[in-house]
Amino acid sequence: MAQDKGAPVHLGLPDTTELESQPTINTTPSVLIDADPMRQELIVVNGGVYDIWVGLTAQVSKGNGIRVAASGGQMILQRFYDHSLTGRRLYALAETSAQSPYVLAVTRYREG
């Protein structure tokens, strides 16, 4: 699974970057987003016609993970509320056919 990595966008804060992607999620588990301990927020929006399932391991399956419903379902992780879960590697699979959810990751970084 190749992750479509957009160009980082520097936000108003001097140490924050947004990275948008739309990875292709198939009916077998694959990486939705790699681990990044500096990630502060993660938003996944499923604009497809079938549900996707997100989990912490490659054993994610239908009914065994976080369901991101079709037609605009979303999953939002924020470090303030979800702690280290926000920075973990996440896996996903599509319920019926390949889907390409919108993924927005907000990361802190230090220059120099």
SULTA-V355213 format. One record per pair of residues at least 12 apart in sequence whose ideal C-beta (glycine too) atoms are under 7 Angstrom apart, sorted by the first residue. I is the first residue (numbers start at 1). J is the second residue. D is the distance in whole Angstrom. If there is no record, write none. Layout:
i=[I I]
j=[J J]
d=[D D]
//
This chain:
i=[1 1 1 1 1 3 3 4 4 4 5 5 6 6 6 15 15 15 16 16 17 17 18 18 19 19 20 20 21 22 22 22 22 23 23 24 24 25 25 25 25 25 25 25 26 26 26 27 27 27 28 29 29 29 29 30 30 31 31 32 32 32 32 32 33 33 33 34 35 35 35 36 36 37 38 38 38 38 39 39 39 39 40 40 40 40 40 41 41 41 41 41 42 42 42 43 43 43 44 44 44 44 44 45 45 45 45 46 46 46 46 46 46 47 47 48 48 48 48 49 49 50 50 50 50 50 50 51 51 51 51 51 52 52 52 52 52 52 52 53 53 53 53 53 54 54 54 54 54 55 56 56 57 58 60 60 60 61 62 68]
j=[23 24 26 30 31 21 23 21 22 23 19 21 19 20 21 108 109 110 106 108 107 109 104 106 105 107 103 104 103 100 101 102 103 100 103 98 100 52 92 93 94 98 99 101 93 94 98 93 94 97 93 58 60 91 93 91 92 89 91 54 90 91 92 103 90 103 105 89 87 88 89 87 107 87 87 107 108 109 86 87 105 107 79 86 106 107 108 77 78 79 86 106 77 86 105 74 76 104 68 74 75 101 103 72 74 101 102 68 69 70 73 99 101 72 102 70 99 100 101 70 71 70 94 95 96 97 99 67 68 69 70 95 68 92 93 94 95 99 101 65 66 67 92 93 66 68 75 90 92 91 88 90 91 91 91 92 93 93 95 101]
d=[6 6 7 4 6 6 5 5 5 6 7 6 6 4 6 5 6 6 6 6 5 6 6 6 5 7 7 5 5 5 7 6 7 7 7 6 5 5 5 6 5 7 5 7 7 6 5 6 5 7 6 5 5 5 5 7 7 6 6 6 4 6 4 7 5 6 6 5 6 6 4 5 6 4 7 5 5 6 5 5 6 5 5 7 5 7 6 7 5 7 7 4 4 6 5 7 5 4 6 6 4 5 5 7 5 6 4 4 7 6 5 6 5 6 6 6 4 7 7 5 7 5 6 5 4 6 6 6 7 6 5 4 5 5 7 5 7 5 6 4 7 6 6 6 4 6 6 6 5 5 6 7 6 5 5 7 6 7 6 7]
//
